[in-house]
Amino acid sequence: MDISGSRGPLALFLPTLDDGGAERVMLQLGAAFSARGRAVDLVVAIPGGPLDSQVPPGPRLVSLDAGRTVAALPALVRYLRRARPAALLATLEHANVLAVAAGAIARTGTRVVLREANVLLPAGELDRRARLLRRLMRAAYRRAGAIVAVSASVADSLARELDIAPGRLRTIYNPVVTPAIAEKAAAALDDPWFAPGAPPVILGVGRLVPQKDFPTLLRAFARVRARRPARLVILGEGADRPALEALARELGVADDVKLPGYDHNPFRYFARAAVFALSSTYEGLPGALIQAMACGCRAISTDCPGGSREILQDGALGPLVPPGDPEALAAGIDRLLEEAQSAPARPRYPLDRFSETGAVDGYLEALEPATA
């Protein structure tokens, strides 16, 4: 699908280039749109971030030089008036609200498309600040040209919590499975924990924040470790690091737990870990779960609100356990470790639903429906 004759660039708006799933997907979409002949602007409110050096060739990086996302509104309006993009794709809730506001102020006719990556929690579970954002979202999302949900669970939550007609929502799975995965998975990993004959490694990946509930994973690992030799590696960074390190010491497993921080190539870990464990309290479409499975890693997930049940096909492809239940998580990990020991060949999972081609086609149709 080549739509190079369309007017104006396609603009992708992000608060910053943090090393998160939403940011990685937007970089990937930008590269894919560019490869199809479209001019692409990657518009970032706050300059810098761990992925700043990972911007692919093709998209033009535009920094709005703001200190906070909300402060970028005037600069985003000026960008829209200057560049007059054919469409603006935004992601992350506060950025989505800002994008709709900027489009309304700029009056350039730019089509604003919002990508929602997480299940919306019930309003009763939110604090005062989050409830205010929810009210702004309810007003803003209704003015968007299109709304993309990354899973059916996310779409259901948008319809329920924002009272959006289901017909206005599009479910487009993230472009997670790409030909580059095999090459990245084969990259060297100089870590003795992954050497042949070493104890099996359980892997967690994600920001060290409450949503990912790594304390439950640590408690589950302590139960596993009490029964068998094993190690736990958690890739990611965040404010919860000191508390997680303290919990590992309290549980007596600190010597078998490693938190290396961010790694720009987690695939080499997925390809060598025995089990990938997702312990989140809620998700949207957890890309790390799909990536781990694409690398042949056995996987377990909490049955949290989000796309885990869709990915694991109601538990047919891997255990689903209640959120916040370390005993159930430990039992599921034990089961997968037993499977790996009895059948060491790495499994192949049906993941065509998460291919790049289908996702890019869907996004282009949402951004420029008349020309896609």
N, C-alpha and C positions, 0 to 999 in steps of 0.2 A: 504494500500500500504506500504509494508515493504521493504526498500532497504538497509538493514543493511549490506549487503555484498559489498556495493560500497566502492571504495578506498577513503581514506582521509575523514576528517570532512567536513561538510558544514559550510562555514564562512559567517557571516552576518556583514557587515561593516557599522558603523555609525560615524558621527563626534563626538557626545557626547550623553549623556543620558538626554537630555532636555525633558520636559514634553510636547511633541508634538505628533500629530497623527502618523507621520512616525515612530517615536521611539517606540510608543506603538505597532504598527503593527509588527515591527521587533522583539520585545520581544515576542509577541504572536506567530509569525511564528517559532522563535527559540524553544519555548516550545513545539509547535506542532510537529516540525521535531524530536525533542528529544523523544517525546512520541511514535513516530513511529520507534524508534530504531536507529536513526542516531546520530552520534557524531556531536555536534554543537559547534562552537566557535563564541561568540559574541565579535567582534573586535571593540574597541572604540578608536578613535584617541585621544580625550581629556578626561582624567579621571574625574569622578564626574558627578554631575547633579542631578536634582530632582528625576529621575527614577533609580538612582543607587541602592537604597534599594528595588526596585521592580523587579530586575532580577529574573526570575523564576528558580526553581530547574531544573537541566538538562543541559542547555547550560553552557559552560565554558567561563567566562568573561576574555578577553584578552585586557589589556590596552596598547596602544602604547606610552603613557606618553608624548604626544605632547602638546605644548601650543596653537597651531593653527592647523586646519585640514591640510592645505597645508604642514606644517612642518612634518607631519606624513608619508610622502612618503617613506623615507629610512626605517623607522621601518616597514611599511607595506610590503615593498619588502622583508625584512628579515623574517617577519612572513610567507610570502608565500613560501619562500625557505625552511624554517624550518618545517612548518606544512604540506605543500603541500596539501592544501584542494582540494577536488574534484571540488568544485565550490565556487565562491565568489559572494554573493548577496549584492549590494550596493544600497543606497537610498539617496536622496537629491542631487541636481545638482553638487555642487562642490565635494562632496564625490564620485559621479559617475565618474567624470573626473579623479580623483585621483586613483580610483580602476582600470580603464583601463590602466592608465600609469604604475601603479605598476605591473599589470599583464604582460605588454609588457616588462618591465625591468627584472622581475623575471624569465621569460621564464620557468615556471614550468608546463605549460599546463593547468593551472587552468582555468576553464570556468568562465568568468565574465558576470554576469547578472545584468542589471541595472533596477531599479524600479523607475519610474517617477510618482510622487504623485501630481503634480500640472499642470494645463494647462499652456503652454508656451505662454506668451504674445507676441504680434507682436514686432519685433526688433525695430521698430520706437518708441515704448513706453519705451524703456530701456535707462538707463543712460550709460555713457561710460564704467564703470566697468562691468555692466551687459552685455553689448554688447561683451566685451572681453570674458566673461564666455560663452556666446552663441557661439562664434566662436570655443572655445575649446570643447564645447559640440558637435558641428557639426562634428568635427574630431573624438572625442572619441566614441560617440554613434555608429558610423558606424563600429567600431572595436569590439563592444561588442558581446558576444556569443548569447545573447537574450536581448530584451527590453520589460519590462512589464509596461503597462499603467494601472492605477487604474480605469479608466473609458473610455468610448468611446470618450468623449470630449477630454481627455488627449491624447489618441491615435491620434485623428484627428490633434491636435496641433503639436504633434511630427512629423507627416508626413509633415505637412505644413511648420513648422518653421525650421526643420532640414533636410528637403528633404530626409526623410527616407521612403523606400518603405513600403506601408501598410502591405505587407506580412511578414515583419520582426518584426512586432509589435504584442504583445499578450495583450489582455485586460483581466485582472483578478481583479475582485472586491475584496476589502479588507475583511478579515475575521472578520467582525464586530459583527455579531449576534452569540453568544455562549450560551451554557446552564448556564454559570456563571452569566449572566445578571440578572436573576430573584433573585438570592441570594444577589447580590450586591445592587439591587434596594430596597430590603426589609430591608437593614441595617438602623439602627436608624439615625435620623437627628435631632439633638437638636438645633433647630432654630425656634423661635416663629413666624417668617414670614411664616413658612409652617404649622403652627398649624391649626386645623379645625376651620373654621369660619373667618380666617384671609383673607385680600384682596388677590386676585389671583396674582401669581408671574409669570412674564415673565422672561425667562431664556436665557442667551447667554453664550456660552462656546468657549474659544479659546485664543490664545496668544494676548496680548494687543499690536497689531501692525497694521500698516495701512491697510494691506490686509483684515483684519477682519472688518474694517470700523465700529467700535463700536460708533463713533460719530453719524452716521446715526441712529443707534439703540437708542441712548440716545435721539435724537431729535424726533424720532417716539414715544418713551415712553412718552416724555413730552406732546405730543398731546393726547395720550391715557389717561394719568393721568389727563389732564384737563377735560376729559369727564366722568371719573369713578375712583373709588378707585382701585389702582393697585400698584404693586412693581416690581422692576427690579433687578435681580441678574446676575452678569457677573462673571463666574469662569475663572480664567486665570491670567497670569502675563506677564509683558512686559514693554517696554520703554514708552508706551503711557499712563501709569497709571496717572501721574500727570495731563496731559492734559484732560483725561476723567473725573477725579475728579473735575477739574476746570470747565469743561463744565456742569457737573451736577449741580454745584452751580449756574452757570450763567443761566441755564434753570429753576432754582427754584425747582428742584426735588431731591436735594441731600439727603433729609431725607427719600426718598423712593427708593434710589439706594444703592446697596451694592456690593462691589468688594472684595470678600473674598480671592482672590488669587487662587493658585492651590489647587485642591482637588483630591486625588488619587481615590476617589469613586464618580464620578459625577452622577452615576446611581441613587443614592438615591435622588438627586435633580431632575433628569429627571422624576422619578416616582411621584413626588409631585408637579412639576410646572404645571401651567395651559397651558402655551404656550412656545414652544421653538422657538426662532427667530435667523435665520442665516442671517447676514447682509453683508457678504463678497463681495469684488469686483471681486475676482476670487477664484477658488478652484481646487481640483482634484477630490476627492470623499470624501465629508465632513463626517467623521465618526461620529461626534457629532450629526449630523442630523439623521443618521440611528439609533444611540443609543437612542436618544430621542424617536423616533417613536417606537423602540422595547420596550420601557418602557410605551407605551401608551400615550405619550405626543403629543398633537396637535402641528403641526409644520408649519412654514412659512419660506420661503427662498427668497433671491434675485435670480433672474434668471441670475446669473453671469456665465461667462465661467467656466465650470467645471461640476461636476456630479449631481448638485442639481436637474436639470430637469429630469435626469434619475431616481433619487431616488423618486421624487414626481410624477413620471409618467405623465409628461407634465401638472402638476397642478391638476390631479385627486385626489391625496392624500393630498394636501395642497396647499395654495396659493403660486404663484410665482410672485414677484414684481420686477420692474426695480431696479438695483443697484443705490445707492446714492439718493434715493427718500424717504425721511422720511414720507411724507404724504401717499404714497401708502403703505409703511410698516405699518404705524399706522392703516390704514383702514383694512388691512389684519389681524392684531392682534386683532382689535375690532371685526371683524367677527368671529374669532376663540373663543374669550372670550364669545361672545353671544352663540355660539354653545355649549361651555362647560357649560354655565348656563342652557340652555334649555335641553341638553342631557348630564348629568354629568358622565355617564359611560365612562370610558376611551376606546378609539378606539383600534382595533387590525388591524395592517397593514400587508400586504403581503411582507415579507422581506427575503424569502428563498434564493434570489439571493446573499445575503450577508452572507451566512453561512460559518462557518470555514472549513467544510469538503471540499467543492468545491474549496475554495481558496488554501488550502494546497496542494491538488492534483495538481492544476495548477502550483503552484510554484515548486513543486518537479519535474514535467515534464519539466519545463523550465531549472531547475538547472542541472538535469541529465537525458536528454531525452532518452538515450539508456537503462537506467535501471528502469525508472519510470513505 
